[in-house]
Amino acid sequence: MTHENNHYSHRTGWLRAAVLGANDGIVSIASLIIGVASAHADIEDILLAGVAGLVAGAMSMAAGEYVSVSSQADTEKADIALEQYHLIRDINYEIQELTDIYITRGVEPELAGKVAEQLMAHDALGAHLRDELGLHERINAKPTQAALTSAAMFTLGAAMPLLAIMVAPASQIIPAVTITSLLSLATLGTLAAYLGRASILTGAARVVFWGALAMGFTALTGTLFEMAV
């Protein structure tokens, strides 16, 4: 009998960007469309607002993710440079530091010292980055990957409510966009939870709840705007 030892933490980088992008695409564009439609705008104006929102949102998501993750990457690089300096300045202190880390994790002091010395001899920097700073090669910051993933998934998510506009009668735009978007959000939450091995019900419920809330507020905003003018 074989034992599968597959873990899922390596998915956190791209999965986070993908879920965030798709969720934002669905919620923001559906809310935008519903808000404009609630003010009884023409179908051409509603579609234009949706398409403009898609382009602006995708670029905003890409830029935001790139800047954010780049800042994280810069911090990681600074930590690596500082750790390299410490290793050059006082190797014995660094060995003791690593030993103390293993002791606090439950390793006997004598064994912890031996483990620290062997790991330092094999890859001193790698040992400290992993066990002292918690930096892992598989999950470190990747700005370009995050930006492209987020923009692409935003576009895919935003396409759902836009598709509903194109196929639904003009009088049924709001219910069609609402139903399509909520179903899309439920599917997204389910898929994200499955890939992360989390609760599917919880994953679907939370994205549907916040999406419905956003669409409700923008519908109210559009209605109030029409009444005001």
Helices and strands as residue ranges (DSSP letters): G 9-11, H 12-38, H 43-89, H 91-104, H 109-131, G 137-139, H 143-167, G 170-172, H 173-195, H 200-228
